[in-house]
Amino acid sequence: MDLIILVYVLLMIAFAKAVGELVTRVSQPAIVGELLAGIVLGPFLLGAVFSGLSDMYTTASEPGKFISDLGDLGMLFLMLYSGLQFSPGALRSSSRLGGSIAVVGMVLPMVLGYFAGVLLGMSGLPLAFLSLAVSVTALPVTLRMLVDLEVMRTETAGTITSAALITDAALMLGLSLILGSTTGPMTPLEATVLSGGFIMFFVLAVAVGRYVVPHVYQLLKWMRTGEAAFAVAIGFAIAFAILAERLGLPTVIGAFIAGLLLRQAGKGLKAWDRVEDILSGVTMGFLAPIFFVLIGFTVDFKIVMNALPMLAVVTLVAIVGKIAGSYVPGRAFGLKDREAMAVGSMMMAKGAMELVFARIALEQGIIDDKLFSVLVLMAFVSTMLAPIMFKFFFNRAVGRGEIKRSAEPAVDLGDADLA
């Protein structure tokens, strides 16, 4: 292996974690710092100074392909790790309020995104992808911010979590339909087949959870070392990723569902603590930073400077649509003004989920470099604003007695350390 590859990988990881650590000191999620690290390390700054570094972020070269493959692996591990962070029971116990916020919070920005895309001259799959992208709430990022802000023991956090869970599940189907349309417009029959595959995948996942996971539990219980249990977990995730791909879905969905099931399989086992430690170190300390830095690499500021109106419109739609789409049903179900604004502020956070699908859409030619760069910067801005606005409205809601801190966690999320 070329020494320059190792040096640059080390530089990517070190810089990403350093900037990520810095931004967490000002109540920002680490993902913001890692994206910023990619922007700084990429063609925008270092690439302009050291032209030889261009090989590191172009897949046409061997070094670039190696680093790109690491990023793809990071994407898979990130979704597996995200699935491990909360219990499937949290989705089953979602309240009517969380469901209403999820539905309106998807529909309103989706409609606004559609009309904004039409005004910007878009059509077809790029327009559909934009409409869905502005509707995303990034669950892993949202959970991380709720944990960092020490508000997980509130009903407000439970509402946000249940709404984000439902939103992610629904948008996975929509994004899968778009990704399945790369060979041409989907006929109603093809859409039905893909939807059927999506449903079949979750039916199989439920069956695996009921009939296979107990055996996985016994296998993990028999194992004495966390390293062996880790190998079982990775094998399980890869098997689900392959199954998802065979049914026409992105592999990352398989990894995500595998994480949900593995959490149930390993719960309470001594070796599982070691598995989570290893996975956390490999994912958050090595592979995920590379993925997010590569996302930052691909932001083309030359293109964005010529697309500032598009960036402004898309960002405004993403922020206003999610806040209004959460605020209205929140107020309708009895939330006070400031608490409803706090919920809406946190629901607008983007991040891992959107960036994963945006990367896939770019690679499959569904969106171009301009729209991809706009979506990455939109995610950057909305994710940066989310904790600031949430903290502002949440503290005022607490001060006015609209929110009371409960003694028990609102949902079973485990001890999360999220991207």
C-alpha positions in Angstrom: 0.0 0.0 0.0 1.2 3.5 -0.9 2.5 5.3 2.1 0.7 8.5 1.1 -2.7 6.7 1.4 -1.9 5.9 5.1 -0.8 9.4 5.8 -3.9 10.9 4.2 -6.2 8.5 6.0 -4.5 9.4 9.3 -4.9 13.1 8.5 -8.6 12.7 7.7 -9.4 10.8 10.9 -7.3 13.1 13.1 -8.6 16.3 11.7 -12.2 15.1 11.6 -12.2 14.0 15.2 -10.4 17.2 16.3 -12.9 19.5 14.6 -15.8 17.2 15.8 -14.6 17.5 19.4 -14.3 21.3 19.1 -17.8 21.8 17.8 -19.3 19.6 20.6 -18.0 22.2 23.0 -20.5 24.7 21.6 -23.5 22.3 21.7 -23.1 21.1 18.0 -23.2 17.5 16.9 -19.9 16.0 15.9 -21.1 15.4 12.4 -21.0 19.1 11.8 -17.3 19.2 12.6 -16.6 16.1 10.5 -18.3 17.6 7.5 -16.5 20.9 8.1 -13.2 18.9 8.2 -14.0 17.4 4.8 -14.7 20.8 3.4 -11.4 22.1 4.7 -9.3 19.1 3.8 -10.9 18.7 0.4 -10.5 20.5 -2.9 -11.8 23.8 -1.4 -8.6 24.5 0.6 -5.9 21.9 0.6 -6.7 20.7 -2.9 -6.2 24.3 -4.1 -2.9 24.5 -2.4 -1.5 21.0 -3.1 -2.8 19.9 -6.5 -1.3 16.4 -5.9 -4.0 15.7 -3.2 -6.6 15.6 -5.9 -5.9 11.8 -6.3 -7.1 11.3 -2.8 -10.7 12.3 -3.5 -11.2 11.1 -7.1 -12.2 7.4 -7.5 -10.4 7.4 -10.9 -7.1 6.7 -9.0 -6.2 3.7 -6.9 -5.7 5.8 -3.7 -9.0 7.6 -4.3 -10.8 4.3 -4.9 -9.3 2.8 -1.7 -10.4 5.8 0.4 -13.8 5.8 -1.3 -14.3 2.1 -0.4 -13.5 2.9 3.2 -16.1 5.6 3.1 -18.7 3.1 1.7 -17.8 0.7 4.5 -18.2 3.5 7.0 -21.7 4.2 5.6 -22.6 0.6 6.2 -21.2 0.5 9.7 -22.8 3.8 10.6 -26.3 2.5 9.7 -25.6 -0.7 11.7 -24.4 1.4 14.7 -27.5 3.7 14.4 -29.8 0.7 14.5 -28.2 -0.5 17.7 -29.0 2.8 19.5 -32.7 2.4 20.1 -35.2 -0.3 20.8 -37.8 -1.4 18.2 -40.3 -1.0 21.1 -39.8 2.7 20.9 -41.5 2.7 17.4 -44.3 0.4 18.5 -45.0 2.7 21.5 -45.1 5.9 19.4 -47.8 8.2 20.6 -50.5 9.7 18.5 -48.7 13.0 18.8 -45.4 11.6 17.5 -47.3 10.0 14.6 -49.1 13.2 13.7 -45.9 15.2 13.8 -44.2 12.6 11.6 -46.9 12.7 9.0 -47.4 16.5 8.8 -43.7 17.0 9.2 -43.1 14.9 6.1 -46.0 16.1 3.9 -45.6 19.8 4.4 -41.9 20.1 3.5 -42.4 17.5 0.8 -45.0 19.7 -0.9 -43.0 22.9 -0.4 -39.9 21.1 -1.7 -41.8 20.0 -4.8 -43.0 23.5 -5.7 -39.6 25.0 -4.9 -38.0 22.4 -7.2 -40.5 23.2 -10.0 -39.7 26.9 -9.6 -36.0 26.0 -9.9 -36.7 24.2 -13.2 -36.3 20.7 -11.8 -38.4 17.6 -12.9 -38.4 13.8 -12.7 -36.3 11.9 -10.2 -34.1 14.9 -9.1 -37.3 16.8 -8.2 -38.7 13.7 -6.3 -35.4 13.3 -4.5 -35.3 16.9 -3.5 -38.9 16.7 -2.1 -38.0 13.8 0.1 -34.5 15.1 1.1 -36.0 18.3 2.7 -38.4 16.1 4.7 -35.7 14.1 6.4 -35.2 14.1 10.2 -31.8 12.5 10.9 -32.6 10.1 13.8 -29.0 9.4 14.9 -28.0 13.1 14.9 -31.2 14.0 16.7 -30.6 11.4 19.4 -27.1 12.6 19.9 -28.2 16.1 20.4 -30.9 15.1 22.9 -28.3 13.2 24.8 -25.8 16.0 24.8 -28.4 18.5 25.9 -29.4 16.2 28.8 -33.1 16.2 28.0 -33.7 12.5 27.3 -35.7 12.3 30.6 -38.5 14.4 29.2 -41.7 13.6 27.4 -40.6 16.1 24.8 -37.7 13.9 23.9 -40.0 10.9 23.6 -42.2 12.8 21.2 -39.3 13.9 19.1 -37.8 10.4 19.0 -41.1 8.6 18.0 -41.7 11.2 15.3 -38.2 10.8 13.9 -38.5 7.0 14.0 -41.7 7.0 12.0 -40.3 9.7 9.6 -37.2 7.6 8.9 -39.1 4.4 8.3 -41.5 6.1 5.8 -38.8 8.0 4.0 -36.7 4.8 3.6 -39.5 3.4 1.4 -39.8 6.6 -0.6 -36.1 6.9 -1.2 -35.9 3.2 -2.1 -38.6 3.8 -4.8 -36.5 6.6 -6.2 -33.3 4.6 -6.2 -35.1 1.8 -7.9 -36.0 4.1 -10.8 -32.5 4.6 -12.1 -33.1 2.6 -15.3 -36.1 4.7 -16.3 -39.5 5.8 -15.1 -41.1 3.1 -12.9 -44.4 1.6 -14.1 -47.2 1.1 -11.5 -46.4 -2.6 -11.5 -42.7 -2.0 -10.9 -43.5 0.4 -8.1 -45.8 -2.2 -6.6 -43.1 -4.9 -6.9 -40.5 -2.7 -5.2 -43.0 -1.7 -2.4 -43.8 -5.4 -2.0 -40.1 -6.1 -1.7 -39.8 -3.4 0.9 -42.7 -4.9 2.9 -41.4 -8.4 2.4 -38.0 -7.3 3.8 -39.6 -6.0 7.0 -41.8 -9.1 7.2 -38.7 -11.3 7.0 -37.0 -9.0 9.5 -39.9 -9.6 12.0 -39.7 -13.4 11.3 -36.0 -13.3 11.9 -36.5 -11.3 15.1 -39.0 -13.9 16.3 -37.4 -17.2 15.2 -33.7 -16.5 14.5 -32.7 -13.9 17.0 -33.3 -16.1 20.0 -30.8 -18.6 18.6 -28.3 -15.7 18.0 -28.9 -14.8 21.6 -27.9 -18.3 22.7 -24.9 -18.2 20.5 -23.8 -14.9 21.9 -24.4 -16.1 25.4 -22.2 -19.1 24.8 -19.3 -16.9 23.5 -16.8 -15.7 26.0 -15.0 -13.0 24.0 -16.5 -9.8 22.7 -14.3 -10.1 19.6 -16.0 -13.4 18.6 -19.5 -11.9 19.3 -18.4 -8.8 17.2 -17.7 -11.1 14.3 -21.2 -12.6 14.6 -22.7 -9.2 14.7 -20.9 -8.1 11.5 -21.8 -11.3 9.7 -25.4 -10.8 10.7 -25.4 -7.2 9.4 -23.7 -8.2 6.1 -26.3 -11.0 5.6 -29.1 -8.5 6.0 -27.4 -6.0 3.7 -27.2 -8.7 1.0 -30.9 -9.6 1.6 -31.9 -6.0 1.2 -30.0 -5.6 -2.0 -31.6 -8.8 -3.4 -35.0 -7.3 -2.7 -34.1 -4.1 -4.6 -33.4 -2.0 -1.5 -30.2 -0.1 -0.5 -27.8 -2.3 1.5 -27.7 0.3 4.2 -31.4 -0.4 5.1 -30.4 -4.0 5.7 -27.6 -2.9 8.0 -29.9 -0.6 9.9 -32.5 -3.3 10.5 -29.8 -5.7 11.5 -28.8 -3.2 14.2 -32.3 -3.1 15.6 -32.5 -6.9 15.8 -29.0 -7.3 17.2 -29.8 -4.9 20.0 -32.5 -7.3 21.1 -30.3 -10.3 20.7 -27.4 -8.9 22.8 -29.4 -7.1 25.5 -28.2 -8.0 28.9 -25.2 -10.2 27.8 -21.8 -9.5 29.3 -20.0 -10.0 26.0 -22.3 -7.5 24.2 -20.9 -4.6 26.1 -17.6 -5.4 24.5 -19.2 -5.7 21.1 -20.7 -2.2 21.4 -17.4 -0.9 22.5 -15.6 -2.4 19.5 -18.3 -1.3 17.1 -18.3 2.2 18.5 -14.5 2.5 18.2 -14.4 1.1 14.7 -17.4 3.1 13.5 -17.1 6.5 15.3 -13.3 6.5 15.6 -12.3 5.2 12.2 -14.9 4.5 9.4 -17.7 7.1 10.0 -15.3 10.1 10.1 -13.9 9.0 6.7 -17.4 8.8 5.3 -18.4 12.3 6.5 -15.0 13.8 5.5 -15.6 12.3 2.0 -19.0 13.9 1.9 -17.4 17.3 2.7 -14.8 16.5 -0.1 -17.5 16.3 -2.7 -19.0 19.8 -2.0 -18.1 21.8 -5.1 -18.0 25.4 -4.0 -17.5 26.6 -7.6 -20.8 25.1 -8.5 -22.5 26.3 -5.3 -21.4 29.9 -5.8 -23.4 29.7 -9.1 -26.3 28.1 -7.3 -26.8 30.4 -4.3 -30.5 31.0 -5.0 -31.1 27.3 -5.1 -29.2 26.8 -1.8 -31.2 29.6 -0.2 -34.5 28.3 -1.4 -33.8 24.6 -0.5 -32.5 25.5 3.0 -35.4 27.8 3.7 -37.9 25.1 2.6 -36.1 22.5 4.7 -36.1 24.6 7.9 -39.6 26.3 7.6 -41.3 23.1 6.4 -40.1 20.9 9.2 -40.7 23.5 11.9 -44.2 24.4 10.7 -45.0 20.7 10.0 -44.2 19.8 13.6 -45.5 23.0 15.2 -49.0 22.7 13.8 -49.9 19.2 14.9 -48.0 19.8 18.2 -50.3 22.7 19.0 -53.4 20.8 17.8 -52.6 18.0 20.3 -52.1 20.3 23.2 -48.5 21.3 23.3 -47.8 24.8 24.4 -46.3 27.4 22.0 -42.6 27.1 23.1 -42.6 23.3 23.5 -44.1 22.9 20.0 -41.4 25.2 18.6 -38.7 23.2 20.5 -40.0 20.0 18.9 -40.1 21.5 15.4 -36.5 22.9 15.8 -35.1 19.5 16.7 -37.1 17.8 13.9 -35.4 19.9 11.2 -32.0 18.3 12.0 -30.5 16.5 9.0 -27.4 14.4 8.9 -26.4 10.8 8.5 -29.6 9.4 6.9 -29.9 12.1 4.3 -26.2 12.1 3.5 -26.1 8.4 3.0 -29.0 8.4 0.5 -27.7 11.6 -1.2 -24.3 9.8 -1.7 -26.1 6.8 -3.2 -28.3 9.0 -5.4 -25.2 10.9 -6.7 -23.4 7.6 -7.5 -26.4 6.3 -9.4 -26.8 9.5 -11.4 -30.1 10.5 -9.9 -28.9 13.9 -8.8 -26.0 15.9 -10.2 -23.0 17.5 -8.4 -24.9 20.8 -8.0 -27.9 19.4 -6.2 -25.7 17.1 -4.1 -23.6 20.0 -3.0 -26.7 22.1 -2.2 -28.2 19.2 -0.1 -25.0 18.7 1.8 -24.7 22.4 2.7 -28.5 22.5 3.6 -27.9 19.5 5.9 -24.9 21.3 7.4 -26.9 24.5 8.1 -30.1 22.9 9.4 -28.1 20.5 11.7 -26.1 23.4 13.0 -29.2 25.5 13.8 -31.2 22.7 15.3 -29.6 22.5 18.8 -29.3 26.3 19.1 -33.0 26.8 18.4 -34.1 23.8 20.4 -32.2 24.9 23.5 -33.6 28.5 23.2 -37.3 27.3 23.0 -36.8 24.4 25.4 -35.3 26.5 28.2 -38.1 29.0 27.9 -40.7 26.3 27.9 -39.2 24.9 31.1 -39.1 28.3 32.7 -42.8 28.8 32.0 -43.7 25.4 33.2 -44.7 24.0 29.8 -42.2 21.1 30.2 -41.4 19.1 33.3 -38.4 16.9 33.6 -39.5 13.3 34.4 -37.6 10.9 36.6 -37.4 8.1 34.0 -36.3 8.2 30.3 -39.1 8.9 27.9 -38.0 6.1 25.6 -35.6 3.1 25.8 -32.6 4.3 23.9 -29.8 2.7 25.8 -26.6 4.5 26.5 -26.2 6.1 23.1 -23.1 7.7 21.7 -24.3 8.8 18.3 -22.8 10.3 15.3 
